[in-house]
Amino acid sequence: MDSLRTRTERAWTDARPDLDTTPMLVVGQINRIAAALEVAVEPIYAAAGVSATEVQLLVPLRHSDNLSAIRLAEQLGMTRAGVSKALGALETRRLIARRPNPADRRSALVELTDTGRALIDDVFPKELHAHAELLAQLPEDRRRIVDSLRTLATAVETVRSAP
């Protein structure tokens, strides 16, 4: 029996032969992979009491104490409002602290607290292990796959940032 993706593609091709449905083949696989990765880490995050967004913020903070919320949003491709909301939740739980930015009094620099550092030092290795288990079936020539994914990511970002 054909997969739902195959049936959907065929249905669109039959209904609208004028449409090029090949982009949905790529996007469908990306979404499938992303969903599997997310499902694998959900129990890890839940056990630690953090969300995926919060982990996304804690990881870069683990290695830099001089990041503003705006810089985090730019680096992670997140909205400023989303970053601000997540940082507020992290600050309430004392996983991060904000201090005045000496270079710009309108912004604050974000840093991990000892509690935040301990949490990410516990969660991140577990996340890596979960991802490694999912990717264990990849061929030995993983570099080719990673290079292709990097090319795809760069192409999508270039199109997205074009004026």
N, CA and C atoms as an extended XYZ file, in Angstrom:
489
Properties=species:S:1:pos:R:3:atomname:S:1:resname:S:1:resid:I:1 pbc="F F F"
N         0.836       -1.179        0.000 N   MET     1
C         0.000        0.000        0.000 CA  MET     1
C         0.887        1.250        0.000 C   MET     1
N         0.477        2.230       -0.775 N   ASP     2
C         1.216        3.487       -0.869 CA  ASP     2
C         1.097        4.291        0.415 C   ASP     2
N         2.140        5.081        0.688 N   SER     3
C         2.113        5.955        1.857 CA  SER     3
C         1.161        7.120        1.616 C   SER     3
N         0.776        7.751        2.701 N   LEU     4
C        -0.085        8.930        2.603 CA  LEU     4
C         0.582       10.005        1.751 C   LEU     4
N         1.893       10.160        1.919 N   ARG     5
C         2.615       11.159        1.135 CA  ARG     5
C         2.524       10.861       -0.366 C   ARG     5
N         2.713        9.593       -0.722 N   THR     6
C         2.642        9.195       -2.130 CA  THR     6
C         1.239        9.408       -2.678 C   THR     6
N         0.231        9.021       -1.912 N   ARG     7
C        -1.159        9.216       -2.350 CA  ARG     7
C        -1.488       10.701       -2.484 C   ARG     7
N        -0.996       11.517       -1.551 N   THR     8
C        -1.250       12.960       -1.609 CA  THR     8
C        -0.601       13.569       -2.838 C   THR     8
N         0.633       13.189       -3.086 N   GLU     9
C         1.326       13.715       -4.271 CA  GLU     9
C         0.577       13.303       -5.542 C   GLU     9
N         0.198       12.046       -5.622 N   ARG    10
C        -0.526       11.558       -6.798 CA  ARG    10
C        -1.860       12.295       -6.956 C   ARG    10
N        -2.565       12.514       -5.849 N   ALA    11
C        -3.855       13.206       -5.907 CA  ALA    11
C        -3.686       14.627       -6.434 C   ALA    11
N        -2.651       15.338       -5.961 N   TRP    12
C        -2.416       16.694       -6.455 CA  TRP    12
C        -2.010       16.677       -7.926 C   TRP    12
N        -1.206       15.715       -8.313 N   THR    13
C        -0.795       15.616       -9.711 CA  THR    13
C        -1.998       15.347      -10.607 C   THR    13
N        -2.900       14.477      -10.147 N   ASP    14
C        -4.111       14.184      -10.927 CA  ASP    14
C        -5.046       15.387      -10.974 C   ASP    14
N        -5.217       16.043       -9.825 N   ALA    15
C        -6.165       17.164       -9.743 CA  ALA    15
C        -5.638       18.414      -10.436 C   ALA    15
N        -4.346       18.650      -10.313 N   ARG    16
C        -3.747       19.866      -10.862 CA  ARG    16
C        -2.422       19.533      -11.551 C   ARG    16
N        -2.484       18.945      -12.750 N   PRO    17
C        -1.245       18.577      -13.447 CA  PRO    17
C        -0.358       19.778      -13.766 C   PRO    17
N        -0.914       20.983      -13.668 N   ASP    18
C        -0.122       22.189      -13.925 CA  ASP    18
C         0.808       22.547      -12.772 C   ASP    18
N         0.604       21.919      -11.606 N   LEU    19
C         1.442       22.219      -10.435 CA  LEU    19
C         2.662       21.316      -10.399 C   LEU    19
N         3.789       21.901      -10.054 N   ASP    20
C         5.013       21.134       -9.811 CA  ASP    20
C         5.007       20.740       -8.338 C   ASP    20
N         4.770       19.472       -8.061 N   THR    21
C         4.663       19.018       -6.671 CA  THR    21
C         5.994       18.544       -6.096 C   THR    21
N         7.091       18.668       -6.843 N   THR    22
C         8.369       18.184       -6.323 CA  THR    22
C         8.819       18.874       -5.036 C   THR    22
N         8.510       20.173       -4.809 N   PRO    23
C         8.929       20.754       -3.523 CA  PRO    23
C         8.336       20.014       -2.322 C   PRO    23
N         7.109       19.490       -2.467 N   MET    24
C         6.517       18.805       -1.323 CA  MET    24
C         7.256       17.508       -0.998 C   MET    24
N         7.988       16.950       -1.970 N   LEU    25
C         8.774       15.752       -1.685 CA  LEU    25
C         9.910       16.075       -0.720 C   LEU    25
N        10.583       17.191       -0.963 N   VAL    26
C        11.685       17.610       -0.096 CA  VAL    26
C        11.145       18.048        1.263 C   VAL    26
N        10.164       18.933        1.255 N   VAL    27
C         9.615       19.456        2.499 CA  VAL    27
C         8.990       18.333        3.328 C   VAL    27
N         8.339       17.410        2.675 N   GLY    28
C         7.738       16.275        3.385 CA  GLY    28
C         8.772       15.466        4.149 C   GLY    28
N         9.922       15.226        3.531 N   GLN    29
C        10.976       14.458        4.204 CA  GLN    29
C        11.588       15.247        5.358 C   GLN    29
N        11.761       16.552        5.146 N   ILE    30
C        12.288       17.396        6.221 CA  ILE    30
C        11.335       17.371        7.410 C   ILE    30
N        10.053       17.527        7.155 N   ASN    31
C         9.060       17.505        8.235 CA  ASN    31
C         9.023       16.151        8.928 C   ASN    31
N         9.156       15.102        8.169 N   ARG    32
C         9.166       13.749        8.741 CA  ARG    32
C        10.354       13.560        9.691 C   ARG    32
N        11.517       14.008        9.262 N   ILE    33
C        12.725       13.907       10.095 CA  ILE    33
C        12.583       14.772       11.337 C   ILE    33
N        12.131       16.011       11.153 N   ALA    34
C        11.973       16.931       12.286 CA  ALA    34
C        11.008       16.359       13.317 C   ALA    34
N         9.922       15.767       12.855 N   ALA    35
C         8.946       15.187       13.782 CA  ALA    35
C         9.554       14.030       14.566 C   ALA    35
N        10.317       13.183       13.906 N   ALA    36
C        10.950       12.048       14.597 CA  ALA    36
C        11.962       12.535       15.634 C   ALA    36
N        12.735       13.562       15.284 N   LEU    37
C        13.709       14.114       16.226 CA  LEU    37
C        13.009       14.735       17.429 C   LEU    37
N        11.911       15.428       17.171 N   GLU    38
C        11.157       16.072       18.247 CA  GLU    38
C        10.563       15.033       19.206 C   GLU    38
N         9.988       13.990       18.650 N   VAL    39
C         9.399       12.930       19.480 CA  VAL    39
C        10.483       12.272       20.347 C   VAL    39
N        11.675       12.129       19.802 N   ALA    40
C        12.760       11.479       20.543 CA  ALA    40
C        13.220       12.284       21.755 C   ALA    40
N        13.150       13.617       21.671 N   VAL    41
C        13.653       14.433       22.777 CA  VAL    41
C        12.562       14.908       23.732 C   VAL    41
N        11.307       14.776       23.338 N   GLU    42
C        10.212       15.239       24.206 CA  GLU    42
C        10.301       14.671       25.626 C   GLU    42
N        10.519       13.361       25.805 N   PRO    43
C        10.593       12.849       27.185 CA  PRO    43
C        11.784       13.403       27.973 C   PRO    43
N        12.867       13.678       27.287 N   ILE    44
C        14.055       14.243       27.939 CA  ILE    44
C        13.739       15.640       28.447 C   ILE    44
N        13.134       16.452       27.587 N   TYR    45
C        12.775       17.814       27.966 CA  TYR    45
C        11.725       17.813       29.074 C   TYR    45
N        10.736       16.939       28.934 N   ALA    46
C         9.668       16.882       29.941 CA  ALA    46
C        10.239       16.520       31.310 C   ALA    46
N        11.149       15.566       31.345 N   ALA    47
C        11.755       15.149       32.612 CA  ALA    47
C        12.542       16.291       33.254 C   ALA    47
N        13.113       17.153       32.421 N   ALA    48
C        13.894       18.287       32.928 CA  ALA    48
C        13.023       19.518       33.178 C   ALA    48
N        11.771       19.473       32.746 N   GLY    49
C        10.872       20.596       32.953 CA  GLY    49
C        11.127       21.776       32.041 C   GLY    49
N        11.633       21.508       30.831 N   VAL    50
C        11.903       22.575       29.866 CA  VAL    50
C        11.234       22.256       28.529 C   VAL    50
N        11.058       23.301       27.729 N   SER    51
C        10.497       23.139       26.393 CA  SER    51
C        11.617       23.112       25.362 C   SER    51
N        11.278       22.732       24.145 N   ALA    52
C        12.260       22.724       23.056 CA  ALA    52
C        12.803       24.133       22.820 C   ALA    52
N        11.933       25.129       22.867 N   THR    53
C        12.370       26.516       22.676 CA  THR    53
C        13.352       26.930       23.765 C   THR    53
N        13.065       26.542       24.999 N   GLU    54
C        13.955       26.897       26.100 CA  GLU    54
C        15.322       26.241       25.934 C   GLU    54
N        15.348       24.995       25.504 N   VAL    55
C        16.627       24.320       25.267 CA  VAL    55
C        17.385       25.022       24.146 C   VAL    55
N        16.668       25.419       23.095 N   GLN    56
C        17.301       26.154       21.998 CA  GLN    56
C        18.014       27.400       22.502 C   GLN    56
N        17.465       28.042       23.513 N   LEU    57
C        18.072       29.245       24.075 CA  LEU    57
C        19.204       28.910       25.048 C   LEU    57
N        19.035       27.857       25.816 N   LEU    58
C        20.037       27.508       26.816 CA  LEU    58
C        21.348       27.033       26.196 C   LEU    58
N        21.273       26.338       25.064 N   VAL    59
C        22.492       25.790       24.444 CA  VAL    59
C        23.491       26.892       24.086 C   VAL    59
N        23.118       27.930       23.327 N   PRO    60
C        24.129       28.956       23.028 CA  PRO    60
C        24.561       29.747       24.260 C   PRO    60
N        23.670       29.878       25.226 N   LEU    61
C        24.046       30.593       26.452 CA  LEU    61
C        25.074       29.808       27.261 C   LEU    61
N        25.129       28.517       27.062 N   ARG    62
C        26.086       27.677       27.787 CA  ARG    62
C        27.524       28.104       27.483 C   ARG    62
N        27.724       28.677       26.320 N   HIS    63
C        29.082       28.991       25.893 CA  HIS    63
C        29.331       30.476       25.683 C   HIS    63
N        28.384       31.317       26.080 N   SER    64
C        28.561       32.755       25.931 CA  SER    64
C        27.696       33.483       26.947 C   SER    64
N        28.297       34.406       27.662 N   ASP    65
C        27.544       35.199       28.634 CA  ASP    65
C        27.284       36.611       28.127 C   ASP    65
N        27.564       36.856       26.887 N   ASN    66
C        27.426       38.210       26.365 CA  ASN    66
C        26.425       38.289       25.221 C   ASN    66
N        25.325       37.589       25.347 N   LEU    67
C        24.312       37.603       24.305 CA  LEU    67
C        23.088       38.374       24.769 C   LEU    67
N        22.585       39.211       23.894 N   SER    68
C        21.333       39.912       24.179 CA  SER    68
C        20.186       39.071       23.618 C   SER    68
N        18.992       39.384       24.033 N   ALA    69
C        17.812       38.680       23.521 CA  ALA    69
C        17.706       38.873       22.009 C   ALA    69
N        18.016       40.067       21.546 N   ILE    70
C        17.947       40.346       20.107 CA  ILE    70
C        18.943       39.475       19.350 C   ILE    70
N        20.145       39.372       19.869 N   ARG    71
C        21.192       38.556       19.222 CA  ARG    71
C        20.787       37.087       19.216 C   ARG    71
N        20.240       36.613       20.324 N   LEU    72
C        19.758       35.229       20.375 CA  LEU    72
C        18.690       34.985       19.314 C   LEU    72
N        17.748       35.897       19.205 N   ALA    73
C        16.676       35.761       18.215 CA  ALA    73
C        17.264       35.693       16.808 C   ALA    73
N        18.216       36.562       16.510 N   GLU    74
C        18.840       36.571       15.185 CA  GLU    74
C        19.588       35.271       14.922 C   GLU    74
N        20.391       34.826       15.878 N   GLN    75
C        21.186       33.609       15.703 CA  GLN    75
C        20.322       32.367       15.525 C   GLN    75
N        19.203       32.327       16.223 N   LEU    76
C        18.360       31.138       16.201 CA  LEU    76
C        17.213       31.216       15.197 C   LEU    76
N        17.064       32.363       14.544 N   GLY    77
C        15.977       32.511       13.592 CA  GLY    77
C        14.609       32.503       14.261 C   GLY    77
N        14.555       33.054       15.467 N   MET    78
C        13.311       33.107       16.225 CA  MET    78
C        12.828       34.554       16.285 C   MET    78
N        11.564       34.731       16.606 N   THR    79
C        11.045       36.090       16.763 CA  THR    79
C        11.540       36.660       18.092 C   THR    79
N        11.654       37.968       18.137 N   ARG    80
C        12.063       38.629       19.381 CA  ARG    80
C        11.035       38.381       20.478 C   ARG    80
N         9.765       38.405       20.106 N   ALA    81
C         8.705       38.181       21.097 CA  ALA    81
C         8.794       36.771       21.668 C   ALA    81
N         9.040       35.789       20.811 N   GLY    82
C         9.159       34.403       21.275 CA  GLY    82
C        10.348       34.216       22.207 C   GLY    82
N        11.463       34.840       21.846 N   VAL    83
C        12.661       34.768       22.691 CA  VAL    83
C        12.397       35.453       24.024 C   VAL    83
N        11.795       36.618       23.985 N   SER    84
C        11.508       37.364       25.212 CA  SER    84
C        10.613       36.560       26.150 C   SER    84
N         9.581       35.944       25.603 N   LYS    85
C         8.664       35.143       26.411 CA  LYS    85
C         9.386       33.949       27.039 C   LYS    85
N        10.185       33.237       26.244 N   ALA    86
C        10.916       32.078       26.762 CA  ALA    86
C        11.955       32.493       27.798 C   ALA    86
N        12.648       33.601       27.554 N   LEU    87
C        13.631       34.083       28.529 CA  LEU    87
C        12.950       34.470       29.833 C   LEU    87
N        11.774       35.055       29.746 N   GLY    88
C        11.026       35.395       30.951 CA  GLY    88
C        10.711       34.155       31.778 C   GLY    88
N        10.305       33.090       31.104 N   ALA    89
C        10.013       31.833       31.815 CA  ALA    89
C        11.280       31.248       32.425 C   ALA    89
N        12.384       31.305       31.695 N   LEU    90
C        13.657       30.792       32.215 CA  LEU    90
C        14.145       31.617       33.404 C   LEU    90
N        13.933       32.919       33.326 N   GLU    91
C        14.348       33.797       34.420 CA  GLU    91
C        13.498       33.547       35.663 C   GLU    91
N        12.211       33.347       35.486 N   THR    92
C        11.322       33.060       36.617 CA  THR    92
C        11.771       31.791       37.343 C   THR    92
N        12.256       30.820       36.581 N   ARG    93
C        12.716       29.554       37.182 CA  ARG    93
C        14.193       29.610       37.572 C   ARG    93
N        14.769       30.804       37.471 N   ARG    94
C        16.162       31.068       37.868 CA  ARG    94
C        17.181       30.210       37.093 C   ARG    94
N        16.874       29.968       35.813 N   LEU    95
C        17.812       29.251       34.953 CA  LEU    95
C        18.713       30.225       34.195 C   LEU    95
N        18.251       31.464       34.063 N   ILE    96
C        19.059       32.523       33.455 CA  ILE    96
C        18.948       33.773       34.325 C   ILE    96
N        19.874       34.685       34.085 N   ALA    97
C        19.811       36.015       34.719 CA  ALA    97
C        20.098       37.033       33.629 C   ALA    97
N        19.513       38.195       33.797 N   ARG    98
C        19.778       39.288       32.860 CA  ARG    98
C        20.515       40.380       33.619 C   ARG    98
N        21.487       40.989       32.938 N   ARG    99
C        22.222       42.108       33.529 CA  ARG    99
C        22.295       43.226       32.503 C   ARG    99
N        22.397       44.447       32.974 N   PRO   100
C        22.435       45.576       32.033 CA  PRO   100
C        23.581       45.438       31.026 C   PRO   100
N        23.310       45.829       29.799 N   ASN   101
C        24.318       45.815       28.748 CA  ASN   101
C        25.095       47.129       28.824 C   ASN   101
N        26.375       47.075       29.171 N   PRO   102
C        27.129       48.314       29.303 CA  PRO   102
C        27.264       49.082       27.987 C   PRO   102
N        27.131       48.390       26.860 N   ALA   103
C        27.261       49.044       25.559 CA  ALA   103
C        25.941       49.644       25.072 C   ALA   103
N        24.823       49.217       25.653 N   ASP   104
C        23.519       49.699       25.214 CA  ASP   104
C        22.538       49.557       26.375 C   ASP   104
N        22.256       50.668       27.041 N   ARG   105
C        21.417       50.616       28.245 CA  ARG   105
C        19.978       50.200       27.956 C   ARG   105
N        19.592       50.161       26.672 N   ARG   106
C        18.231       49.744       26.326 CA  ARG   106
C        18.075       48.233       26.312 C   ARG   106
N        19.193       47.517       26.356 N   SER   107
C        19.109       46.058       26.294 CA  SER   107
C        19.834       45.428       27.473 C   SER   107
N        19.600       44.145       27.634 N   ALA   108
C        20.241       43.386       28.705 CA  ALA   108
C        21.018       42.223       28.099 C   ALA   108
N        22.037       41.819       28.805 N   LEU   109
C        22.777       40.623       28.421 CA  LEU   109
C        22.248       39.457       29.241 C   LEU   109
N        22.183       38.308       28.605 N   VAL   110
C        21.601       37.122       29.229 CA  VAL   110
C        22.722       36.144       29.548 C   VAL   110
N        22.648       35.557       30.738 N   GLU   111
C        23.637       34.549       31.114 CA  GLU   111
C        22.965       33.444       31.900 C   GLU   111
N        23.563       32.262       31.825 N   LEU   112
C        23.054       31.131       32.591 CA  LEU   112
C        23.385       31.302       34.061 C   LEU   112
N        22.495       30.843       34.890 N   THR   113
C        22.808       30.730       36.312 CA  THR   113
C        23.470       29.364       36.503 C   THR   113
N        23.965       29.102       37.685 N   ASP   114
C        24.547       27.781       37.958 CA  ASP   114
C        23.501       26.683       37.761 C   ASP   114
N        22.262       26.978       38.152 N   THR   115
C        21.177       26.012       37.981 CA  THR   115
C        20.919       25.762       36.493 C   THR   115
N        20.911       26.824       35.697 N   GLY   116
C        20.710       26.690       34.253 CA  GLY   116
C        21.830       25.916       33.594 C   GLY   116
N        23.062       26.188       34.021 N   ARG   117
C        24.225       25.474       33.482 CA  ARG   117
C        24.136       23.984       33.814 C   ARG   117
N        23.772       23.669       35.033 N   ALA   118
C        23.645       22.258       35.429 CA  ALA   118
C        22.549       21.571       34.622 C   ALA   118
N        21.443       22.277       34.408 N   LEU   119
C        20.336       21.690       33.650 CA  LEU   119
C        20.752       21.377       32.215 C   LEU   119
N        21.363       22.343       31.528 N   ILE   120
C        21.722       22.100       30.130 CA  ILE   120
C        22.859       21.099       30.031 C   ILE   120
N        23.749       21.076       31.016 N   ASP   121
C        24.816       20.074       31.025 CA  ASP   121
C        24.256       18.664       31.220 C   ASP   121
N        23.079       18.551       31.813 N   ASP   122
C        22.411       17.255       31.973 CA  ASP   122
C        21.591       16.907       30.729 C   ASP   122
N        20.839       17.875       30.210 N   VAL   123
C        19.897       17.621       29.112 CA  VAL   123
C        20.601       17.422       27.775 C   VAL   123
N        21.572       18.266       27.462 N   PHE   124
C        22.159       18.239       26.119 CA  PHE   124
C        22.809       16.892       25.776 C   PHE   124
N        23.597       16.272       26.651 N   PRO   125
C        24.143       14.960       26.300 CA  PRO   125
C        23.055       13.909       26.061 C   PRO   125
N        21.963       13.987       26.797 N   LYS   126
C        20.853       13.049       26.583 CA  LYS   126
C        20.211       13.278       25.220 C   LYS   126
N        20.078       14.553       24.846 N   GLU   127
C        19.533       14.883       23.524 CA  GLU   127
C        20.447       14.345       22.424 C   GLU   127
N        21.740       14.557       22.561 N   LEU   128
C        22.694       14.045       21.573 CA  LEU   128
C        22.597       12.530       21.450 C   LEU   128
N        22.465       11.853       22.567 N   HIS   129
C        22.343       10.389       22.557 CA  HIS   129
C        21.075        9.952       21.814 C   HIS   129
N        19.962       10.625       22.088 N   ALA   130
C        18.701       10.298       21.405 CA  ALA   130
C        18.836       10.515       19.901 C   ALA   130
N        19.468       11.609       19.507 N   HIS   131
C        19.657       11.874       18.083 CA  HIS   131
C        20.596       10.838       17.468 C   HIS   131
N        21.659       10.489       18.168 N   ALA   132
C        22.601        9.494       17.649 CA  ALA   132
C        21.913        8.152       17.415 C   ALA   132
N        21.017        7.781       18.322 N   GLU   133
C        20.281        6.524       18.132 CA  GLU   133
C        19.439        6.570       16.869 C   GLU   133
N        18.788        7.696       16.620 N   LEU   134
C        17.954        7.821       15.424 CA  LEU   134
C        18.789        7.803       14.149 C   LEU   134
N        19.990        8.359       14.218 N   LEU   135
C        20.829        8.473       13.029 CA  LEU   135
C        21.807        7.316       12.859 C   LEU   135
N        21.732        6.340       13.732 N   ALA   136
C        22.675        5.219       13.702 CA  ALA   136
C        22.625        4.432       12.392 C   ALA   136
N        21.499        4.455       11.726 N   GLN   137
C        21.360        3.686       10.484 CA  GLN   137
C        21.901        4.396        9.250 C   GLN   137
N        22.367        5.618        9.424 N   LEU   138
C        22.951        6.328        8.285 CA  LEU   138
C        24.199        5.603        7.809 C   LEU   138
N        24.482        5.703        6.528 N   PRO   139
C        25.707        5.065        6.030 CA  PRO   139
C        26.948        5.726        6.631 C   PRO   139
N        28.061        5.045        6.509 N   GLU   140
C        29.317        5.568        7.057 CA  GLU   140
C        29.677        6.928        6.451 C   GLU   140
N        29.283        7.146        5.207 N   ASP   141
C        29.587        8.407        4.533 CA  ASP   141
C        28.574        9.479        4.932 C   ASP   141
N        28.553        9.810        6.212 N   ARG   142
C        27.615       10.806        6.725 CA  ARG   142
C        27.958       12.210        6.251 C   ARG   142
N        29.214       12.454        5.965 N   ARG   143
C        29.669       13.784        5.558 CA  ARG   143
C        28.909       14.252        4.313 C   ARG   143
N        28.678       13.355        3.360 N   ARG   144
C        27.961       13.701        2.133 CA  ARG   144
C        26.532       14.143        2.458 C   ARG   144
N        25.887       13.453        3.368 N   ILE   145
C        24.522       13.792        3.769 CA  ILE   145
C        24.505       15.144        4.477 C   ILE   145
N        25.436       15.338        5.402 N   VAL   146
C        25.509       16.609        6.137 CA  VAL   146
C        25.786       17.761        5.172 C   VAL   146
N        26.682       17.543        4.216 N   ASP   147
C        26.978       18.594        3.237 CA  ASP   147
C        25.742       18.929        2.402 C   ASP   147
N        24.979       17.928        2.012 N   SER   148
C        23.753       18.168        1.240 CA  SER   148
C        22.732       18.939        2.069 C   SER   148
N        22.600       18.568        3.331 N   LEU   149
C        21.662       19.283        4.208 CA  LEU   149
C        22.103       20.725        4.427 C   LEU   149
N        23.403       20.940        4.581 N   ARG   150
C        23.930       22.292        4.756 CA  ARG   150
C        23.660       23.127        3.496 C   ARG   150
N        23.845       22.532        2.325 N   THR   151
C        23.562       23.221        1.068 CA  THR   151
C        22.087       23.603        0.993 C   THR   151
N        21.214       22.689        1.373 N   LEU   152
C        19.781       22.955        1.370 CA  LEU   152
C        19.436       24.084        2.342 C   LEU   152
N        19.978       24.019        3.550 N   ALA   153
C        19.704       25.053        4.554 CA  ALA   153
C        20.180       26.416        4.065 C   ALA   153
N        21.364       26.472        3.482 N   THR   154
C        21.898       27.730        2.973 CA  THR   154
C        21.025       28.276        1.847 C   THR   154
N        20.582       27.407        0.959 N   ALA   155
C        19.731       27.839       -0.151 CA  ALA   155
C        18.419       28.402        0.351 C   ALA   155
N        17.813       27.745        1.325 N   VAL   156
C        16.531       28.207        1.875 CA  VAL   156
C        16.732       29.533        2.594 C   VAL   156
N        17.790       29.656        3.372 N   GLU   157
C        18.052       30.910        4.093 CA  GLU   157
C        18.338       32.059        3.123 C   GLU   157
N        19.029       31.771        2.046 N   THR   158
C        19.361       32.794        1.056 CA  THR   158
C        18.092       33.312        0.396 C   THR   158
N        17.198       32.417        0.036 N   VAL   159
C        15.930       32.830       -0.581 CA  VAL   159
C        15.100       33.620        0.416 C   VAL   159
N        15.067       33.150        1.657 N   ARG   160
C        14.257       33.809        2.704 CA  ARG   160
C        14.763       35.217        2.997 C   ARG   160
N        16.074       35.419        2.963 N   SER   161
C        16.625       36.732        3.337 CA  SER   161
C        16.754       37.678        2.141 C   SER   161
N        16.418       37.204        0.943 N   ALA   162
C        16.504       38.084       -0.239 CA  ALA   162
C        15.440       39.176       -0.139 C   ALA   162
N        15.769       40.385       -0.639 N   PRO   163
C        14.816       41.507       -0.549 CA  PRO   163
C        13.570       41.301       -1.384 C   PRO   163
